[in-house]
Amino acid sequence: MDVNDSLNSTSTTDKSTKIRFEYEDDEYIEDETIEEAPTECSNLEEDSVMCMPDDSNTDSDKTSADYYFDSYSHFGIHEEMLKDVVRTKTYQSVIYKNPFLFKDKVVLDVGAGTGILSLFCAKAGAKHVYAVECSSMADMAEEIVKLNNFSNVITVLKGKVEEIELPVAQVNIIISEWMGYFLVYENMLKTVLYARDKWLVKDGLVLPDMASLHLTAIEDADYKEDKIEFWNNVYGFDMSCIRKQALSEPLVDTVDQKQIVTNCQLLKTMDISKMAPEDATFTAPFKLVAERDDYIHALVAYFDVSFTKCHKLMGFSTGPKSRVTHWKQTVLYLEDVLTICQGEAVIGAMTVAPNKKNPRDVDIMLKYSLNGRHCQVSRTQYFRMR
Ligand SMILES: C[S@@+](CC[C@H](N)C(=O)[O-])C[C@H]1O[C@@H](n2cnc3c(N)ncnc32)[C@H](O)[C@@H]1O
């Protein structure tokens, strides 16, 4: 899932574009623009009217949750998710190739969007599907269900999973595409766990039921130079205070597997059928062993998900060695350039937690050290995915 907010969309080739939601913090930026605008257009009556702040039309009453759901109200973001064939076809195959899981079962689709997963489940023989969607895309889902003659099987419920009343006491299956960048960005996992604990029967299924986060290290001199070190000297001026900010924002982008210098290390496994919401906050140690002599400029995180209750294990990876998905990978640039020799290891630990003020953001603390022949470093860096 996710929110590659198509309004702030990235392209797979444009490494410069960061992906972010418009949260409350951004309103401040909007206000600034509004104040400056009249000077620029003060001699144009029509334009100056356009530049006047209009309280009735501002989004000042919106909360970050409103912005979050707004982003899912536009069809563009759903188009992007549906066109991610790795994502959507995996769900489709899981459902169509395992109809025994769905036959005559009551299914809850958490965050149904266009209703695609509900439609798959209905087609696979589910007895009834409750498709819960909070954004206004729920209205489209309702229409899509009618257009495809599934109104007798799929009930679309518009509202937050945490607030709606389900017409049944229990469901046999919970299906959801909740994964965000860096797996946990957006914090939608919490909603799935809430639904699981409230409605899932004792021997019920959560699909997917396993997710794992992985880490590796890459050489990325050109890009680090272009996007991070750039701020050290901008037309002869020191703007290194912005460098600090740039470094603290993980970048969502595709990584060429030729850039990988070390092994890929499993950081964390989550069993969605059993885990507690608190388990999404964790510290995991890592050891990345160099497979060649090279420089390391960044660590790269990615996730895999799997559906272990199928006839055969099914799932997909968002790693740099797999076919690209809209989640791409998450790149964390290091303060230091590490010179590493084959066999040497970067060791450390990563702490991941939802941001306290805005729990859809993710705070990451990265501790790493290298005690090599050419390089001895020990450092702690802080990142925030926003
Ligand atoms: C990643 S999209 C997946 C949409 C669809 N299931 C699909 O696979 O194309 C997640 C959807 O969940 C919805 N959502 C997120 N949190 C929700 C909540 N607490 N209650 C209801 N819907 C939610 C979002 O609005 C969004 O449409």
The ligand as an SDF file (V2000), in Angstrom:
LIG
                    3D

 27 29  0  0  0  0  0  0  0  0999 V2000
   -2.6920    1.4350    0.5420 C   0  0  0  0  0  0  0  0  0  0  0  0
   -4.3400    1.7550    0.2870 S   0  0  0  0  0  0  0  0  0  0  0  0
   -4.9230    0.2090   -0.2820 C   0  0  0  0  0  0  0  0  0  0  0  0
   -6.2010    0.3150   -1.0440 C   0  0  0  0  0  0  0  0  0  0  0  0
   -6.7170   -0.9980   -1.6120 C   0  0  0  0  0  0  0  0  0  0  0  0
   -6.9110   -1.9880   -0.5710 N   0  0  0  0  0  0  0  0  0  0  0  0
   -5.7830   -1.5570   -2.6380 C   0  0  0  0  0  0  0  0  0  0  0  0
   -5.1480   -2.5690   -2.3700 O   0  0  0  0  0  0  0  0  0  0  0  0
   -5.6660   -0.9680   -3.7270 O   0  0  0  0  0  0  0  0  0  0  0  0
   -4.9130    1.8660    1.9320 C   0  0  0  0  0  0  0  0  0  0  0  0
   -6.3050    2.4100    2.0680 C   0  0  0  0  0  0  0  0  0  0  0  0
   -6.7010    2.3130    3.4220 O   0  0  0  0  0  0  0  0  0  0  0  0
   -7.4510    3.4440    3.7860 C   0  0  0  0  0  0  0  0  0  0  0  0
   -7.3190    3.5750    5.2410 N   0  0  0  0  0  0  0  0  0  0  0  0
   -6.1860    3.8210    5.9300 C   0  0  0  0  0  0  0  0  0  0  0  0
   -6.4350    3.8420    7.2550 N   0  0  0  0  0  0  0  0  0  0  0  0
   -7.7770    3.5950    7.3930 C   0  0  0  0  0  0  0  0  0  0  0  0
   -8.6290    3.5150    8.5240 C   0  0  0  0  0  0  0  0  0  0  0  0
   -8.1680    3.6710    9.7530 N   0  0  0  0  0  0  0  0  0  0  0  0
   -9.9410    3.2660    8.2980 N   0  0  0  0  0  0  0  0  0  0  0  0
  -10.4160    3.1240    7.0320 C   0  0  0  0  0  0  0  0  0  0  0  0
   -9.6470    3.1930    5.9320 N   0  0  0  0  0  0  0  0  0  0  0  0
   -8.3370    3.4270    6.1080 C   0  0  0  0  0  0  0  0  0  0  0  0
   -6.8290    4.5800    2.9790 C   0  0  0  0  0  0  0  0  0  0  0  0
   -7.7290    5.6530    2.8120 O   0  0  0  0  0  0  0  0  0  0  0  0
   -6.4700    3.8760    1.6800 C   0  0  0  0  0  0  0  0  0  0  0  0
   -7.4820    4.0030    0.7240 O   0  0  0  0  0  0  0  0  0  0  0  0
  1  2  1  0
  2  3  1  0
  2 10  1  0
  3  4  1  0
  4  5  1  0
  5  6  1  0
  5  7  1  0
  7  8  2  0
  7  9  1  0
 10 11  1  0
 11 12  1  0
 11 26  1  0
 12 13  1  0
 13 14  1  0
 13 24  1  0
 14 15  1  0
 14 23  1  0
 15 16  2  0
 16 17  1  0
 17 18  1  0
 17 23  2  0
 18 19  1  0
 18 20  2  0
 20 21  1  0
 21 22  2  0
 22 23  1  0
 24 25  1  0
 24 26  1  0
 26 27  1  0
M  CHG  2   2   1   9  -1
M  END
$$$$
